[in-house]
């Protein structure tokens, strides 16, 4: 059962995300928000994630009450997402979005830390557990598209809330590790944050988060520009899911061959290429074709990042290390993508948005590769 419960949790979590994340900008547009307001909503709320994730996970590692805090965060998120579509004015929507991110920020790092603990000596099999997220998102996406087409965008939030509640129930089966002496953890984390290899890892994670914001928040509005229907939008997500499956199933072999850092670099390069293909699209068919690269982008990047963070986490501080990684991707990186993407979409259109992000991501990848060559040989960052 060390794989079943984390697999099921990821399934319900990402099935819920499939109901809301692809449609959130369309919902903001339906409410009549401007590009600047949308950029603020998609940019400032991940900044909350940046701070909230590290605070929750660091506190949990200190008091050793991971399940309790994860349960509070999950249930709070369920309630907030249920209330979300009842609000229509910008200020209350912004406040409820911030509150949702306060609760939701630590959920993924808590789950990843628990998964690594439950896998024990089979941690390289993490990618197969993450198949649950791919299947959950991919199978729910066309259902969500049909749901939205039939009942409107508001109904998507209530479907999401229900699926998140199922994830809350499953989360009670996750185990978060044994009590460890964390009296020296503060010093170990400070040492980790000064290490140039770890900092370079976080820069690459930032680029991945910004790219994720570009194709999660703005893909559907861009497809709408190209004349795609809601069903075609759902199909794009399903195609992406199909091509994630083999990469995640054989992710353990990729980790062994390339090591976590090498796999991370490959996935970020593939992400930049995918964004440029989006920019070159003249019709929705090109977007559907570019989705073939989805397997080598976010899912593979996340597997590599979680593996790297787990390898280098100080003793007893796995949740904290995962929280830093998650906050960089889903907080700082996603915030940058949101702040830049909203005005770009409104003033220059989706094509220019994806061209900008594609060039930026590939540039960061190239610079990181050059810097890595100049650093001393990588080694274990924190002695376990």
N, C-alpha and C positions, 0 to 999 in steps of 0.2 A: 504493500500500500504506500510505500515511500514515493512512488511516482503518481499514483492514481489521484490522490487528493490535490496536490499542486497542479496537476494537469486539469482537473475539473475546475479548480478555482480560476485558472487562466482562461478556460473556456468561457465561463460565465462573465468574467470581468471584461473580456474583449468583445464578447457578443453585445454587452451593454454599450461599450464604446462605439460599436458599429452603428448603433441606433442614433447617436447624437453627434459624434465628432465630425463626420463628413458633411453634416447638414447645418452645423452651428452658424457658419457665416451666412448661408442662405436664410436662416432664421433671423439673424440680425438685419439682413437686407429687407426681409419681409416686415420687420418692425419699423423700417424707415431710417435706420441709423446711417450716418455718413461714413465715408471711408476712414476718416480720422477716428471716429468713435469705434468703428470695428477694429482698427489697428490698436486702439487703446485696450479694448476688451481682450483681444487675442495676444496682446503684448504684456499688459500689466499683471494679468492673472497668473501667467507662468512665473513671474518674478516672486509672487507669493509662494509658489511651489518651491522656488530656489531656497528660500529661507525656512519655510515650513517643514520640508522634507528632512533637512539636517537637524532641525530642532526636535522633531518627533523621534527620529531614529536615535539621535544622540541621547535623549532622555531615556528612551527604552533600554538602550545598552547600559545606562547607569543604574536604573532601578530594576532591570531584568523582568519587566512586565510587558513583553512584546505582544502576547496574545490580547491582553486587556486593551492596550493602546490601539492595536490594529482593529479590534472590534469597535471601539469608540469612533475611530476615523471612518471605518466602512459604513457604519450605521448613520453617522452624521451625513456622509455623502449621499446615502440613499434618500434621506429626508429632503436634503437641499435640492437634489436634482428633480424630485417630485414637485417641489414648489416652483422651480425655475420658470416654467411656461405660463405661470399665473401672472407674471410681471411683464409690463409692456414699456415702461418709461426707462430711459437710459440709466439714470442714477441708481434706482433699485436693482436693475439688471446687473450693473457693474458690482454692486455690493454683494448680491447673491452669488455672482460668479467668483468673487474673491473668497467668499465663505466656503464655496464648494472646493476651491483649491487648497484652502487651509486644511480641510478634512481629508481630501483625496491625495495630497502630496506624498504621504509616507506609505501608502498602501502597496505600491509596487516594490519599493525596497524592502519592506517587511516581508512580502511574499517571496522575493528572490532570496533573501537571507534564510528564511525558513526552508525553502526548497533546497538550497545548498546544504543546510544542516541535515535534512531528511535523506538526501542522496548519499551523504557520508563519503565513502570511498569511490562512489560512482559519479562524481561531480561533473565529469566530462559529458554525462548524459543529460545535462541541463537543457540542451537544445531540443531534445525530444519532449521534455516536459513543456517547453515553450510552444510545441506544436498545438497544445490546447488553445493558446491565444490565437494562432493562425486559423485553426478550424472554427473557433468561436466567432471571430471577426468575419471570416469569409462566408460561413454559412448564414450568419445573421444579416450580412450586408444586403443581399437581394430581398430578404424578407423586410428589412427596414425600408428599402426603396419602395416596395409595394405598399407598405404600411403608410409611409408618408404620402404617397400618391393617392391613397384611398381616404386617409383620415386627417391629413395635414401635418405640418411640422410639429405642432404642439404635442401630438400623440407620441412622437418619437421619444420625448423626455420621460413619459410614463412607462413606456416599454423598457427604456434604459433603467429606470428605477427598479422595476421588477427583477430584471436580470442581475443587477447589482445586489439586490436582496438575496437572491439565490447564492451569489458569491459570498455574501456575508455568512450564510449558513454553512457553506463548505469550509470557510476559513477557520472554523472552530476545530477542524481536524488537523490543522497545520501545527507542527512543533518547531520551536524556535531556539533550541540549543540549551545547553546546561549553564549553570551559574559559573562565571569566571571572575577572577580578580581583575577589576578594571581600574585599580588605583593609579596605574601609570598610563592609562589610556590617553589622557589629555596630551601628555608629552609625546606619545607615539603618533598621535594624529597630527600634531604640529610638525613633527619630523617628516611625516608622510607628505604634508602639504608643501614642504620646502624642497622635496626631491624633484629634480628637473624632469625625470622620466614620468613621474605621476602628473606633473603640471602639463607636460606635452600631451599626455593621455587625455586630460581634461579639455585641452584646447580642441583636440579632435572630436571629443564628445560634444563640445559646444557646436562645432560645425554640423555634426549629425542632428542635433536638436533643432538648429535653425532650418536645415533642409526638411526635417520632419514637419515643422510648422508650415513650410511652403506647400508641401503636397497633401498634408492633412487638412489644413484650414482653407486652402484656396483651389484645390483641384476641382471640386464640384462647381464653384462659380466660373472657373475657366472652361470646364466642359459645357456649362450653360452658354457661355460666349460662343462656343463652337457648334451649338445647336443640339447638344445631347439631351435626351429625356432622363427622367429620374431612374428608369429601369436600366438605361445604358450606364448611368453612374454606378448603380449597384453592380452591374456586370463587370465594370472596371475593377472594383474591389475584389470580386470573386476570382477574376483572372490572376490578380496579384496574389491571392491566397493560394491558388493552385501551384504557383511557381515558388512559393515559400516552402511548401511541404518537403520536397526532396532536400533542399538546403538545410532545413532544420533536422530532418531525419538523419542525415549524414554529418551533422554539425560536429559530433564528437571526433570524426575523422579529420575534419577541417581544422579543429582546434589542435589535434595532435600534430598535424603536418605543418601548419602555419604559425602555431602558437596564438594566444589571444590577441596580442598586439598586431601581428601580421594580418590576421583575419579582419581586425578592425580597420586597418588601412585599406585593405582591398574593398571592404564594404563601403567606405566613405568615397573612394574613387568611383565605384559603381553608382553611388547616389548622385554624384555630380553629373555623370554621363546621362543618367535617367532624366534629370532636370533639364538638361540641354535638349534631349529628345522631346520632352514636353513643349519646350519653347519652339521647336521646329514644326509642331503639329499644325496641320491645316484643317483637320476634321477629327471627330471623336475616334475614328478607327486607328489613327496614329497613337492616340493615348492608350487605347486598348493594347496595341502592340508593344508599346514601351513598358506596359505593366509586367511583361515577361521578366524584366530586371528586378522586380520587387523582391524576389527571394534573396538577392544579394545586397539589399539596402537595409531598411530599419531592423528587421528581425535578426539578420546576421550580425549587424552592428551591436544590437542589444546583447546577444549571446556572448560575443567577444568581450564587450565592456563589462558585463556581469562577471565573467570568468576572470578577467584581469583584476577587477576590484576584489574579488574573493581571494585570489592568490596573494594580494598585497595588503589585505586588511590586518590591522593589529589584532593580537589575541583578544577575543571577546568583544571585538568591535566590528563584526561583519555587517551589522545593520547600518552602522555609521558610514562605513566605506561605500556600501550600496546606496545609502542616502545621498552622499556627495556626488556619486556618479549620476544617479537619477535626477538630482537637483540641477546638475549641469546640463543634462540633456533636456529634461522636461521643464526645467525652470529657466535658467539663464539663456540657453540656446533657443528654446521655443519662444521666449519673450522677444529676443532679437528678431526672430523670424516674423513674429506677429506685428511688432512695431513697424518694421520695414515693409512687410507684405501688404498691409491694409491700404496705406496711401499709394503704393505702387499699383495695386489692383485697380484702384479708383481712377488714378491719373494717367497710367500708362497701359493698363490692361494685363491680362494673364500672361501673354507671350513675353512681354518685357520682364515681368516678375520672375518667370522661370529662367530666362536668360541670365538675369542678374544673379540669382541664387546658384545656378549651375556653375557660372564662372567663379563665384566666390568660394564655393565648396572645393572645386578642383584646385584653386589657388592655395587655399589653406592646406590641402592634402600635400601639394608639392612642397610648400614651405616646411611643413612638419617633417616630411621625409628628409629634407636637407638638414634640418636641425638635428634630427635623430642620428644622422651619420656623424655629427660633430660631438655628440655626447659620449661620455665613457660607456663602456660595455654595460648593458642592462644587468641588473642583479636583483635579488630579493630586496624589496624596498624596506620591509619591516620584518625582523626576525620573528618567526612564529614560536 
